[in-house]
Amino acid sequence: MARLTGYGSLIAGALAAIGASVCCVAPLVLLALGIGGTWVAGLTSMEPYRPFFIGLTLLFLGLAFYKLYLAQQTCTPGTPCAEPRTIRRQRLIFWIVTALLLCLLAAPWLAPWFY
């Protein structure tokens, strides 16, 4: 394992955030797109699992942070992971994804301000 990145953790965090917001954000998005029906109300049945998915999201984001900032990366010279530009790009992607995921997690609490 010469390369240690946080992409797997970011993907897992994104999936957990989507799971956490499916009860609240998905019905709003579907209704905004003009898609409706009684089955949209069924998406709110995921509400009891929201804290679990929020915890998973924060856990995976913390793991990605650890891998990108705190863990020692061992790369052989000449490989892409040894270049500082690659590490900067990974960290930039991490912060962009983190901001998007936190907005997605906060959407149910912020939604009442918009309607």
N, C-alpha and C positions, 0 to 999 in steps of 0.2 A: 504494500500500500504506500506507494511513493507520493501520492497526491491526496491531500486531505481538504475537502471542500465542504461547504455548507449547503450545496444545492439539494441534496436529499432531504435535509431537515427543512429547507424552505418549501419544498414541494409538499411535504407532509403537513407543515404548518398551514399552507394554503388550503389543502383539502380539509383540515380540521376547522379552519375558519369558515369555509363554505358550509360545512356541516352545522356549525354553530349559528350561521345566519340564515339557513334555509327556512326556518320557521317564521322569520320576520321580514327579511329583505326580499326573498324570492316572491312572495305574494305581491309585494309592492311593485317589483320590477315587471312581473307578469301582467298586472293590471295596467301599468303604465304603457305596456306594449299592446294593450287591447285584448289580451288573452284572459279570459275569465271562465268561471264555472264553479260549480260546487266543489270540485276536486281541489281547487286552490285553498279552500278552507282546511283541507286535510293536511296541508303543509304545516299548519300550526300545531299539529300533534307532535312535532319534534321539539317543542318548547321545553319539556322536562329534561331533555338531553343537552340543552344549551350550555350549562355550566361545565359539563364533561368536555365538550368540544372546545370551549374557551380555554380550559386547563391544558388540553392537548396542544392547542395553538401556541400558547405561551411557553409550554415545555419545548416544543420543536423550535420556536424562535430563539429560546435560550440556548439550545443545543447548537444551532447554527452560529449564534454569536460566539459561543465558546470555541467552536472549530475555526472561525475566521479571525478571532482576536487573541484568544488565550492559549490555544494548543500550539505546540511547536510543530511547524511544518517541515517535513524532511523531503526535500526534492533534490534530485541530481541536477547538476549544472547543465544548462542547455535545454531543459524541459520547460514547457509553458508555465508550470506552476512555480518555477523559480524566478520568473520575471515579476518585478514590482507592479508593472502595469496590469497584469492578470489579477493580482491580489487586490489592487485598487478597484478594478472592475467588479470583482466578486463582492467586495464590501459595498460598493455603490448599489449593486443589484439587491443586496441584503437590505439596505436601508429603504430602498424604494418599495420592495415587497413588504417590509415591516410596516411602513406607513399605510400602504393599501390595506393590509390585513387588519390593522388597528382601526382604520376607518370602517371596514366591513363589520368588525366586532362591535363598534360603537353605534352603528346605524340604528338599531332598535331604540336606543336611548335618545338619539338625536332626531329621529324621524318625527316625533310630535312637534318639533319646532318648525317643520317645513309644511305642515298641513293642519 
